[in-house]
Structures are given as structure tokens and as C-alpha cells.
Amino acid sequence: MQVILAQPRGFCAGVERAIRIVEGALKLYGAPIYVRHEIVHNRRVVEELGAKGAIFVDELSQVPTGAHTIFSAHGVSSGVEEDAKLRGLSVIDATCPLVEKVHKEAQKFSAKGRKVILIGHRGHPEVEGTSGRVEEGVILVSSVADVAALPLDEAGAFAYVTQTTLSVDDTREIIKELHRRFPDIIGPDLRDICYATQNRQNAVRVLAEQCDLILVVGDQTSSNSNRLRDIGLEMSVPTYLVRNANCIQSAWLEGVATVGITAGASAPENLVQEVVMYLGRAAPIDVQTLEGIVEQVEFKLPSELNEL
């Protein structure tokens, strides 16, 4: 069996930074360290950090007054930030710098008198955080149909921003419809779209041209992992999202000569290697890695961790 690994795959710089922040805080302050929401959407990562002393909570009300607290990579609303200050929590913000950039863009557009339209998925932590950063609120759209149905005056002043786990390809048609309905709408440069999301999706398209089957390593709660699975299916290749090697069904491999493997931006490489090992137990394998972009982006840690 031929096994082809996508390039790039797995952790992006924002996820690596968030994990380093939790590990750094544990080293600097000791356990426990409280983290609001999963630091990233991957159960293995959360379990490993939990074993080191991180405690993950849904709301700040579950954090003892004055405790060291970390905001997840997805970002938080201004209300959550203010609540943390009122409760005297010692906060380290692990929000991805690219998510912070979206916050600032939305606030800038709003300050100029434009109503902000946010392209994203309802209920996603990043969408909740971005929505809560604009005092006047945002209008959420997830599809071309949502845009067409907006009960808004076409002559109004509008701007748009996007959830970072959506790629240029994911948002292209929605943005076209926004410009059709609202000719004067403005938005960020396409180069501001998260590089990691676009790179991983491009790699899956290349993978799909060479494989009989694609396995996407990632959690069901990971938006970008789900989208990688969808792209494989859109290209008519059987594609499955697996949390780990134990999720693979032997029936998927019957008659398969070439298996492609990729991983969402929050999935660690050790999960990918466990999948490779599983395939190696099922049949003799030849493993190769696609040529692709080697990401060299690295984000600085927050100033609170400078002494590390």
C-alpha cells in the first residue's frame, strides 16, 4: 500500500503558540492553570495538557477568584475579558494573532460607521469572540443564501470580515454575493485570510488527485478538519475524518492501493504517525510526503511569559 502524507498538515503557528502558552504557564506558575474552553479543538492535546495540570472550563464562573487563567486560541469577547478583570483573574491571552487581526479589522470598520458582516459558522468560539468585540454587533452569514436573504438596505454602509478557519475558496462565493448586493461594501485584503487554512486545503486537493482514499486526522469539533474532509469528498475521493487510528474501519481499506493522510491545524503529528503505524500493521506500506509549502511562521509568546 502506498501512503502519501500531505504537506503541510497538522499544527499551525497559532496552535503551537497556544500550547506553548499553557505549558509555559504551568512551568512558571505551577498547577493548576485554568483554561477557558479547549485551548484548541483536539481531544489528545486537551488530555495531555490536563495531565500536566491544566483545567479546562466552559465559563469563567468556574475559575476561582485570582487564579491564573488562559483564554483559548479562538479568542474571546470584550465581555469575557471585562468579567475576568472584575473577578481579579490573572489572565494570559492565547488568542491566535490572526484572530486578533480580525477583531481589530472589525472594530476599525465599525468605528468608521459601517455595519460589520461576519462570514463564519454560528456557535463557533471564534465567531462568538469576534461578534463580542464589536460594540454595535455584527451580522453573521454562513452561505450565499444567507446573504441573499439579509433584510438590509443595499445602499447602506457595510464591511465584512471572516472566520480565520475559512479559506479564500470557502468564502469566495459569499464575498461575491456580498459585493453584488452591496456594491460599496469593503473588506480585508485576501492576503489576510489565514495562511494555514488555505495551505492545508490546497494540499488536500493535490492529495486527492493521487489517492484512492483520504484520512483526515482531527476532531469532529474542528472546523478546519471537517472542511478538509469535505474537500476530499467534493473531489470524489472517499474521505474520512478520524480522531485517531482506532477510528479507522478495516472495510475502508479494502481494494485501496494508495491512502492519503492529512491533519487539521489543531491535530498533533503523533496522531498522524499512529495512523501510519496502523496502516503498516494492515499491509506492507511505502510512505512518502508530498512536495508542498514548508511553513516557517512563528508567533511570539505573550509578555507574561518573557522570563521563560
C-alpha positions in Angstrom: 0.0 0.0 0.0 1.2 3.5 -0.9 0.8 6.1 1.9 1.1 9.7 0.9 1.4 12.4 3.6 0.1 15.9 2.8 2.4 18.9 3.1 1.6 21.0 5.0 -0.5 19.2 7.6 -1.2 19.4 11.3 -0.3 22.2 13.7 -0.3 25.8 12.6 1.7 28.5 14.3 -1.3 29.8 16.2 -2.0 26.3 17.7 1.7 25.8 18.5 1.8 29.1 20.3 -1.4 28.4 22.3 0.0 25.0 23.5 3.4 26.6 24.4 1.5 29.3 26.4 -0.3 26.6 28.5 2.9 24.6 29.0 4.8 27.8 29.8 2.3 29.0 32.4 2.3 25.6 34.1 6.1 25.8 34.3 6.1 29.4 35.5 3.2 29.3 38.0 2.6 25.6 38.6 -0.6 23.7 38.5 -3.5 24.3 38.3 -3.8 26.6 35.4 -7.4 27.3 34.2 -8.2 27.5 30.5 -11.5 28.9 29.3 -12.7 26.4 26.7 -10.5 23.9 24.9 -7.2 25.6 24.1 -7.5 24.1 20.6 -10.1 21.7 19.2 -8.3 18.4 19.7 -9.0 15.9 22.5 -5.5 14.4 22.6 -3.9 17.9 23.1 -6.5 18.7 25.8 -6.0 15.4 27.6 -2.2 15.8 27.6 -2.3 19.3 28.9 -4.9 18.2 31.5 -2.5 15.5 32.7 0.1 18.3 33.3 -2.3 20.4 35.4 -4.4 22.4 33.1 -8.1 22.6 34.0 -10.5 23.4 31.1 -13.7 25.2 32.0 -16.7 26.3 30.0 -17.2 29.6 31.8 -15.1 32.0 33.9 -17.5 31.5 36.8 -15.9 28.1 37.2 -12.5 29.6 37.8 -11.5 30.5 41.5 -11.0 34.2 42.1 -7.5 35.3 41.5 -6.5 32.1 39.7 -4.2 32.0 36.7 -6.4 31.8 33.6 -5.8 31.4 29.9 -8.1 32.4 27.0 -8.1 29.8 24.2 -6.6 30.4 20.7 -10.1 31.1 19.3 -10.4 34.5 21.1 -13.0 35.9 23.5 -15.5 38.7 23.5 -14.9 42.1 25.3 -17.4 41.0 27.9 -15.4 37.9 28.9 -12.3 40.0 29.1 -14.0 42.5 31.3 -15.5 39.8 33.5 -12.0 38.4 34.1 -10.8 41.8 35.2 -13.7 42.2 37.6 -13.0 38.8 39.2 -9.4 39.5 39.6 -8.2 36.7 37.4 -4.6 36.7 36.3 -5.1 36.3 32.5 -2.8 35.2 29.7 -4.4 35.6 26.3 -3.6 32.8 23.9 -5.8 34.2 21.1 -4.2 33.5 17.7 -2.6 36.7 16.4 -4.5 36.2 13.1 -7.8 36.1 15.0 -6.8 39.3 16.9 -6.2 40.9 13.5 -9.8 40.1 12.5 -11.0 41.6 15.8 -9.1 44.8 15.0 -10.4 45.0 11.4 -14.0 44.5 12.6 -13.6 47.3 15.2 -12.0 49.6 12.6 -14.8 49.1 10.1 -17.4 49.7 12.9 -15.6 52.8 14.1 -15.9 54.2 10.6 -19.7 53.8 10.7 -20.0 50.6 8.7 -22.2 47.7 9.8 -20.0 44.6 10.0 -21.0 41.4 8.4 -19.1 38.3 9.7 -18.7 35.3 7.5 -18.5 32.3 9.7 -20.2 29.4 11.5 -22.8 30.1 14.2 -21.7 28.7 17.6 -18.0 28.5 16.8 -15.9 30.0 19.6 -14.1 32.3 17.2 -17.3 33.7 15.8 -18.6 34.3 19.3 -15.4 36.1 20.3 -15.3 38.3 17.1 -19.0 39.1 17.5 -18.4 40.3 21.0 -15.6 42.6 20.0 -17.8 44.9 18.0 -19.9 47.2 20.3 -22.6 47.7 17.7 -22.8 43.9 17.0 -22.3 42.0 13.8 -24.4 40.3 11.2 -23.5 36.6 10.8 -23.7 34.9 7.4 -22.6 31.3 6.5 -23.7 30.9 2.9 -24.7 32.7 -0.3 -28.3 32.1 0.6 -27.8 33.9 3.9 -26.5 37.0 2.1 -29.4 37.0 -0.4 -31.9 36.8 2.5 -30.5 39.7 4.5 -33.2 42.3 5.2 -30.8 45.2 4.6 -30.9 48.4 2.5 -28.4 47.8 -0.4 -27.4 51.5 -0.1 -26.2 51.1 3.5 -22.6 51.2 4.6 -21.2 47.7 5.2 -18.0 45.9 5.7 -17.1 42.2 6.1 -14.6 40.1 7.9 -14.2 36.3 8.0 -13.6 33.5 10.5 -10.0 32.5 10.1 -10.6 28.8 9.7 -12.3 29.5 6.4 -10.2 29.8 3.3 -10.3 32.0 0.3 -12.0 29.2 -1.5 -14.6 28.8 1.3 -15.6 32.5 1.3 -15.2 33.4 -2.4 -18.8 32.9 -3.5 -20.2 34.5 -0.3 -18.0 37.6 -0.9 -19.1 37.8 -4.5 -22.7 37.8 -3.3 -21.9 40.5 -0.7 -20.5 42.7 -3.5 -23.4 42.0 -5.7 -25.9 43.0 -3.1 -23.9 45.9 -1.5 -21.7 47.5 -4.2 -20.0 49.8 -1.7 -19.1 47.0 0.8 -15.4 46.8 1.8 -13.4 44.0 3.4 -9.8 42.9 4.2 -7.3 42.0 1.6 -7.5 38.3 0.6 -3.9 38.0 1.8 -5.2 38.5 5.4 -7.0 35.1 5.2 -5.4 32.5 7.5 -2.4 31.1 5.6 -2.6 27.7 7.4 -6.3 27.1 6.4 -5.6 27.8 2.7 -2.3 25.8 2.6 -3.9 22.7 4.1 -6.9 22.8 1.8 -4.6 23.2 -1.3 -2.6 20.2 -0.1 -5.7 18.1 0.2 -6.7 18.9 -3.4 -3.2 17.7 -4.6 -3.6 14.6 -2.4 -7.0 13.8 -3.9 -5.6 13.6 -7.4 -3.2 10.8 -6.3 -5.2 8.7 -3.8 -7.9 6.1 -3.6 -8.8 7.1 0.0 -8.0 10.1 2.3 -7.9 10.0 6.0 -8.1 13.4 7.8 -6.8 13.3 11.3 -8.7 15.7 13.5 -11.6 16.1 15.9 -15.3 16.4 14.9 -15.3 19.8 16.7 -12.6 21.1 14.5 -14.0 23.4 11.8 -10.9 23.2 9.5 -10.6 19.5 9.9 -14.2 19.0 8.8 -13.6 21.2 5.8 -10.6 19.1 4.8 -12.8 16.0 4.8 -15.4 17.9 2.7 -12.9 18.9 0.1 -11.8 15.3 -0.4 -15.4 14.2 -0.8 -16.1 17.1 -3.2 -13.2 15.7 -5.4 -15.0 12.3 -5.4 -12.4 10.5 -3.2 -13.7 8.5 -0.2 -12.6 10.7 2.7 -13.0 10.1 6.5 -12.3 12.3 9.5 -10.7 10.2 12.2 -9.9 11.4 15.7 -7.1 8.7 16.0 -6.1 5.4 14.5 -8.7 3.5 16.5 -11.4 5.2 14.5 -10.3 3.6 11.2 -12.5 0.8 9.9 -10.8 -2.0 8.0 -13.5 -2.1 5.4 -12.4 1.4 4.2 -9.0 -0.1 3.1 -10.4 -3.0 1.0 -9.1 -2.7 -2.5 -7.3 0.5 -1.7 -3.8 0.9 -3.3 -3.0 4.5 -2.2 -4.0 6.2 1.0 -3.6 9.9 1.6 -3.2 11.3 5.1 -3.6 14.9 6.3 -4.4 16.6 9.6 -6.3 19.6 10.7 -4.5 22.6 12.1 -5.1 21.5 15.7 -4.1 17.9 15.3 -0.6 16.8 16.6 1.8 14.9 14.4 2.0 12.0 16.8 -1.7 11.2 15.8 -0.7 11.1 12.1 2.2 8.7 12.9 -0.1 6.5 14.8 -2.4 6.3 11.7 0.7 5.4 9.6 1.6 2.6 12.1 -2.0 1.3 11.9 -1.8 1.1 8.1 1.6 -0.6 8.4 0.1 -3.3 10.5 -2.7 -3.8 8.0 -0.4 -4.2 5.0 3.2 -3.5 3.9 3.4 0.2 3.2 5.6 2.6 1.3 5.4 6.1 2.9 6.2 9.4 1.1 5.5 13.0 1.7 4.1 15.3 -1.0 6.1 18.3 -2.0 4.5 21.4 -0.7 4.8 24.6 1.3 7.0 24.3 4.4 5.5 26.8 6.8 8.1 28.7 8.9 5.7 31.1 10.7 6.3 31.5 14.4 4.3 33.8 16.7 5.9 35.4 19.8 4.7 34.4 23.2 2.8 36.9 25.4 4.9 39.3 27.5 3.8 37.5 30.7 6.0 34.5 29.7 9.1 36.5 28.7 11.1 35.2 31.7 10.8 31.7 30.2 
